[in-house]
Amino acid sequence: MTRDMEGVLAAVKHTAPSLLLPTLLATQSTVTEAHYESAWRNSQWELNPSTEHGLHGNVYSSLLSVKNGALDTAMLHVKEAQVKCRDLNPHEHFVHIHLLNEVSSLINKETRELRADLDYSNWEVVYQCRSVVSLLRGDNVIDTLLNCARAARLSNDYHPATRFLRQGLQLESTPQQSLALKSEQCRLEWSSGGRRVALRLMDSLLRECSEDSPHYPELLITKADWLTESNTEFPSYIMENCLEEAVKWCQDHSDTTTLGSAHLKLALFADEQLKQHDQYFASSEYQKELQVLEKTEFDIQVLKKNKTAAAKTLSHKKQLNNYNNQVTQDRSKLEKRRCERTEYLLTTVRHYIYSLKLCSTSLENDLLVFRLCSLLLDNTDVPELCELAIEEVPQIPTYKLLPPIYQLAARLGGAGELDQLLQDLVRSAASDHPFHVLPTLFALRNAQLDCTYIKGSKPGPTETRTKIASTILATLAKEERLSKVVSDMERVTNAYVEWANYNLKEDAVFLAKQASGKAKIPDSMKIRRLRDIDSFPLLTLDTPVQVNGDYSTANFPTILGIKAETYTPGGLNMPKVTHVLCSDGVERKQLVKGNDDLRQDMVMEQVFDVTNRLLSKEAISRNLHMRTYKVSPLSQRSGILEWCENTQPLGTYLVGRAGSVEGAHARYRPGDLKSSQVRATLRTCTSSSPSRLPEEYKRQCKKFKPVFRHYFTEQFVNPAQWYRQKSNYAYSLATSSIVGHIVGLGDRHVQNILIDMATSELIHIDLGVAFDQGQLLHIPEKVPFRLTRDLVDGLGITGTEGVFRMSCEHVMKVLQAS
């Protein structure tokens, strides 16, 4: 067979009409694998199989045998094809094994489910085989072709998608199947660039579709998305004729499932219009319009004060009249924009609330509840909004308010007209989900508690939110179900705050025993007397949310006691590592910190958690996530953190720890300078000759080479494990780099980055410098994230290319899309 004919058949197997293929096959004297593949793909069964053929020849013969009823012969051909698969590369072998499984399912009359997340471009041959198998089997044909067309469209393979749809439209179908095929045809036309045609087809489909069809609101929502994207209609038209119509249909037909989605779509659309109005009011254009308006009003006043003879002329009166008309028009225009903004605000909030009331919990709902709270708290000066919120917000299930509960509690006493509503919401959430809300309330109530345990410290004036938190706690303590929980948690938090603020620097006995590893918590500390606290779970563990608020049957670890042994890992404020004996028999460590505000750390961990949930929707085959740990503030300047087990600071591995651990730099490059020498040289250069710093830095780099690649060869001697751990490291470094850049995370020195010794993932700690606060330091942090030579060295021979770069790009795309 000539190369030209090979090219023709390669194109035919994907796109050629069935009328053309028999002619092409008849012109060839020798039947090849390309002939067989083109034939079975297009359901052409005129070829006579030879006795010896390859993979696709066996697939063709097997399908032909099934068509003729020779099932035993068909299975023999499948087994022969499985042998031929051994000559393929691993990916092709894996894909073609799935293809043969499809044929086997046809022979054995079984139904196989194909994963919905498979990329069509990589699994095209399996999708094609499935469509042929469904045609031969004669059952579920329309649905199979529809699924194949949808998969091809989502992979931007429009020719096979068109062929699948054409096959489906030529078959006899039910009204619902016909509607689904035509709907997919509209989507295919839109995706392939025929937007005008797609909109015309959608209008025709909506007219054809009965208003009793359950697909009607979905089609309206799709049309609204397209009109918005193509910018071919006014927002008011899209809201009234598409989105509000979809909501009305769902309400009339009691379709609560679709109604929640329709409310959400309408809220998101109105929110986009609201953002555009807010951008306008914050723009220089708006400021210029105000300046022009003020100047015109000033000119009017000047003209009115003019008492000369010229003021009585017709031209003067005409000019004054023109100015008045201009002011009236400008004020009317601005007032219209303000009214539009208020309407969009009310529409957005109203439908966000309705969506939260109707939809089940999901990532999208967790994110929109943050947006809803932001809109409510930032617009308390809008009376209509306050009335709407007071009436509707209490109907939202309290478990959906848990993600932003810290932000809501922080605004107690400062929410204006909505303050009473806010107090009621926090109280209700605490009553239904005490383990998730009470720690936040105690942190507010204990804001000034640190002063009790710090010598010479005097508490400041009591904040309003502190008083409100105390009132809410007192109310909850009166509930029989919660009285023990509140009293126990008060005792535990007070004990931890006392221990957090205990000054180890003044305890000579402790410091002496710390050196020998025999340090203990002083007997006078309240934390030593904590025993059998079984009314609430350990504060450094995540407790699963019970939607119904019933935690009576929940099995969670509680405090049995606190071990006397303790130590401090070092640091300016000397935090304490505390060992907790738990009810499940596990001993868990907690890091108790004093003189340190952990509220921002908690917020950052919350941001990381949301980021992980966003990435989990996209990163199907890659382990892209931020490692998180539980942070629980107990007061304004103290709190406890979950201890990250089996981890080591990067700095400890690289340069060691004074007097105990030798670093990798000293072990692998003993002839290099020590890190302390390099640091001293650069510090001297910074103070004496700043202009020479870049040159001096390059000179020092030559005397201090990176060594982090040795970490993986030390820890993981098995090649497969070594490769997996390096991949984990690359994924983790990429994710933390991009996320850290977006949230402006600073102070990323090597002691603030841990590496998990089991998974090689990075864990970022001490998150107090965030949101670009590092740029305000004495020496501003100008780099977007830490990617120093040792970190790059750990990536291996590819460096920042390959896995690291692709992972960075993927994380950035996902976060930009959200």
Order of alpha helices (4+ residues) and beta strands (2+ residues): alpha-alpha-alpha-alpha-alpha-alpha-alpha-alpha-alpha-alpha-alpha-alpha-alpha-alpha-alpha-alpha-alpha-alpha-alpha-alpha-alpha-alpha-alpha-alpha-alpha-alpha-beta-beta-beta-beta-alpha-beta-beta-beta-alpha-beta-beta-alpha-alpha-alpha-alpha-alpha-beta-beta-alpha-alpha
